[in-house]
């Protein structure tokens, strides 16, 4: 174990977050509710590195949404 890495659950991680960066193509990420997440995040930013999100849906929810 690396003591510099803190593990947490998804809900705790997004609470107050400035960005959500998708780095894995797990099915759970495709079904995230951007409107619900926007309420819990400080700044609604999402970066999709796996091209699995429907970005228009995220933008419609008020996110700055990008793919890389």
PyMOL CGO cylinders between C-alpha atoms (Angstrom):
from pymol import cmd
from pymol.cgo import CYLINDER

trace = [
    CYLINDER, 0.00, 0.00, 0.00, 1.07, 3.54, -0.75, 0.3, 1, 1, 1, 1, 1, 1,
    CYLINDER, 1.07, 3.54, -0.75, 0.32, 5.81, 2.24, 0.3, 1, 1, 1, 1, 1, 1,
    CYLINDER, 0.32, 5.81, 2.24, 0.16, 8.86, -0.05, 0.3, 1, 1, 1, 1, 1, 1,
    CYLINDER, 0.16, 8.86, -0.05, -2.92, 7.46, -1.82, 0.3, 1, 1, 1, 1, 1, 1,
    CYLINDER, -2.92, 7.46, -1.82, -6.24, 7.92, -0.07, 0.3, 1, 1, 1, 1, 1, 1,
    CYLINDER, -6.24, 7.92, -0.07, -9.03, 5.56, -1.12, 0.3, 1, 1, 1, 1, 1, 1,
    CYLINDER, -9.03, 5.56, -1.12, -12.65, 6.65, -0.89, 0.3, 1, 1, 1, 1, 1, 1,
    CYLINDER, -12.65, 6.65, -0.89, -16.02, 5.87, -2.41, 0.3, 1, 1, 1, 1, 1, 1,
    CYLINDER, -16.02, 5.87, -2.41, -17.40, 7.64, -5.48, 0.3, 1, 1, 1, 1, 1, 1,
    CYLINDER, -17.40, 7.64, -5.48, -20.00, 9.72, -3.61, 0.3, 1, 1, 1, 1, 1, 1,
    CYLINDER, -20.00, 9.72, -3.61, -17.41, 11.10, -1.22, 0.3, 1, 1, 1, 1, 1, 1,
    CYLINDER, -17.41, 11.10, -1.22, -14.98, 11.79, -4.05, 0.3, 1, 1, 1, 1, 1, 1,
    CYLINDER, -14.98, 11.79, -4.05, -17.41, 13.92, -6.09, 0.3, 1, 1, 1, 1, 1, 1,
    CYLINDER, -17.41, 13.92, -6.09, -18.75, 15.88, -3.13, 0.3, 1, 1, 1, 1, 1, 1,
    CYLINDER, -18.75, 15.88, -3.13, -17.27, 19.36, -3.47, 0.3, 1, 1, 1, 1, 1, 1,
    CYLINDER, -17.27, 19.36, -3.47, -15.11, 18.36, -6.45, 0.3, 1, 1, 1, 1, 1, 1,
    CYLINDER, -15.11, 18.36, -6.45, -14.10, 20.82, -9.16, 0.3, 1, 1, 1, 1, 1, 1,
    CYLINDER, -14.10, 20.82, -9.16, -13.93, 18.17, -11.87, 0.3, 1, 1, 1, 1, 1, 1,
    CYLINDER, -13.93, 18.17, -11.87, -14.85, 14.62, -12.70, 0.3, 1, 1, 1, 1, 1, 1,
    CYLINDER, -14.85, 14.62, -12.70, -12.32, 12.85, -14.91, 0.3, 1, 1, 1, 1, 1, 1,
    CYLINDER, -12.32, 12.85, -14.91, -13.43, 9.56, -16.46, 0.3, 1, 1, 1, 1, 1, 1,
    CYLINDER, -13.43, 9.56, -16.46, -10.35, 7.36, -16.97, 0.3, 1, 1, 1, 1, 1, 1,
    CYLINDER, -10.35, 7.36, -16.97, -11.98, 3.93, -17.18, 0.3, 1, 1, 1, 1, 1, 1,
    CYLINDER, -11.98, 3.93, -17.18, -14.80, 2.66, -19.38, 0.3, 1, 1, 1, 1, 1, 1,
    CYLINDER, -14.80, 2.66, -19.38, -16.84, 1.00, -16.64, 0.3, 1, 1, 1, 1, 1, 1,
    CYLINDER, -16.84, 1.00, -16.64, -20.56, 0.65, -17.35, 0.3, 1, 1, 1, 1, 1, 1,
    CYLINDER, -20.56, 0.65, -17.35, -21.43, 2.53, -14.14, 0.3, 1, 1, 1, 1, 1, 1,
    CYLINDER, -21.43, 2.53, -14.14, -20.01, 5.75, -15.56, 0.3, 1, 1, 1, 1, 1, 1,
    CYLINDER, -20.01, 5.75, -15.56, -22.34, 5.68, -18.56, 0.3, 1, 1, 1, 1, 1, 1,
    CYLINDER, -22.34, 5.68, -18.56, -25.39, 5.75, -16.27, 0.3, 1, 1, 1, 1, 1, 1,
    CYLINDER, -25.39, 5.75, -16.27, -24.30, 8.61, -14.01, 0.3, 1, 1, 1, 1, 1, 1,
    CYLINDER, -24.30, 8.61, -14.01, -26.92, 11.32, -13.50, 0.3, 1, 1, 1, 1, 1, 1,
    CYLINDER, -26.92, 11.32, -13.50, -25.21, 14.62, -14.38, 0.3, 1, 1, 1, 1, 1, 1,
    CYLINDER, -25.21, 14.62, -14.38, -27.97, 16.75, -12.81, 0.3, 1, 1, 1, 1, 1, 1,
    CYLINDER, -27.97, 16.75, -12.81, -27.61, 14.97, -9.47, 0.3, 1, 1, 1, 1, 1, 1,
    CYLINDER, -27.61, 14.97, -9.47, -23.81, 15.21, -9.62, 0.3, 1, 1, 1, 1, 1, 1,
    CYLINDER, -23.81, 15.21, -9.62, -23.92, 18.93, -10.45, 0.3, 1, 1, 1, 1, 1, 1,
    CYLINDER, -23.92, 18.93, -10.45, -25.72, 19.58, -7.17, 0.3, 1, 1, 1, 1, 1, 1,
    CYLINDER, -25.72, 19.58, -7.17, -22.91, 17.91, -5.21, 0.3, 1, 1, 1, 1, 1, 1,
    CYLINDER, -22.91, 17.91, -5.21, -19.89, 19.30, -7.05, 0.3, 1, 1, 1, 1, 1, 1,
    CYLINDER, -19.89, 19.30, -7.05, -18.28, 22.71, -6.48, 0.3, 1, 1, 1, 1, 1, 1,
    CYLINDER, -18.28, 22.71, -6.48, -17.57, 23.26, -10.16, 0.3, 1, 1, 1, 1, 1, 1,
    CYLINDER, -17.57, 23.26, -10.16, -19.39, 21.26, -12.86, 0.3, 1, 1, 1, 1, 1, 1,
    CYLINDER, -19.39, 21.26, -12.86, -16.55, 20.05, -15.08, 0.3, 1, 1, 1, 1, 1, 1,
    CYLINDER, -16.55, 20.05, -15.08, -16.27, 16.63, -16.67, 0.3, 1, 1, 1, 1, 1, 1,
    CYLINDER, -16.27, 16.63, -16.67, -13.47, 15.22, -18.83, 0.3, 1, 1, 1, 1, 1, 1,
    CYLINDER, -13.47, 15.22, -18.83, -14.15, 11.96, -20.63, 0.3, 1, 1, 1, 1, 1, 1,
    CYLINDER, -14.15, 11.96, -20.63, -10.95, 10.17, -21.64, 0.3, 1, 1, 1, 1, 1, 1,
    CYLINDER, -10.95, 10.17, -21.64, -12.79, 7.01, -22.75, 0.3, 1, 1, 1, 1, 1, 1,
    CYLINDER, -12.79, 7.01, -22.75, -15.49, 8.54, -24.98, 0.3, 1, 1, 1, 1, 1, 1,
    CYLINDER, -15.49, 8.54, -24.98, -18.31, 6.84, -23.07, 0.3, 1, 1, 1, 1, 1, 1,
    CYLINDER, -18.31, 6.84, -23.07, -20.39, 9.84, -21.95, 0.3, 1, 1, 1, 1, 1, 1,
    CYLINDER, -20.39, 9.84, -21.95, -23.06, 11.57, -23.98, 0.3, 1, 1, 1, 1, 1, 1,
    CYLINDER, -23.06, 11.57, -23.98, -21.55, 15.05, -23.62, 0.3, 1, 1, 1, 1, 1, 1,
    CYLINDER, -21.55, 15.05, -23.62, -24.67, 16.90, -24.74, 0.3, 1, 1, 1, 1, 1, 1,
    CYLINDER, -24.67, 16.90, -24.74, -26.52, 15.41, -21.76, 0.3, 1, 1, 1, 1, 1, 1,
    CYLINDER, -26.52, 15.41, -21.76, -23.81, 16.69, -19.43, 0.3, 1, 1, 1, 1, 1, 1,
    CYLINDER, -23.81, 16.69, -19.43, -23.73, 20.13, -21.05, 0.3, 1, 1, 1, 1, 1, 1,
    CYLINDER, -23.73, 20.13, -21.05, -27.52, 20.34, -20.81, 0.3, 1, 1, 1, 1, 1, 1,
    CYLINDER, -27.52, 20.34, -20.81, -27.11, 19.72, -17.07, 0.3, 1, 1, 1, 1, 1, 1,
    CYLINDER, -27.11, 19.72, -17.07, -24.76, 22.73, -16.85, 0.3, 1, 1, 1, 1, 1, 1,
    CYLINDER, -24.76, 22.73, -16.85, -21.39, 21.02, -17.08, 0.3, 1, 1, 1, 1, 1, 1,
    CYLINDER, -21.39, 21.02, -17.08, -18.35, 22.11, -18.99, 0.3, 1, 1, 1, 1, 1, 1,
    CYLINDER, -18.35, 22.11, -18.99, -17.78, 18.79, -20.77, 0.3, 1, 1, 1, 1, 1, 1,
    CYLINDER, -17.78, 18.79, -20.77, -14.78, 17.73, -22.85, 0.3, 1, 1, 1, 1, 1, 1,
    CYLINDER, -14.78, 17.73, -22.85, -13.27, 14.64, -24.43, 0.3, 1, 1, 1, 1, 1, 1,
    CYLINDER, -13.27, 14.64, -24.43, -9.59, 14.00, -24.76, 0.3, 1, 1, 1, 1, 1, 1,
]
cmd.load_cgo(trace, "trace")
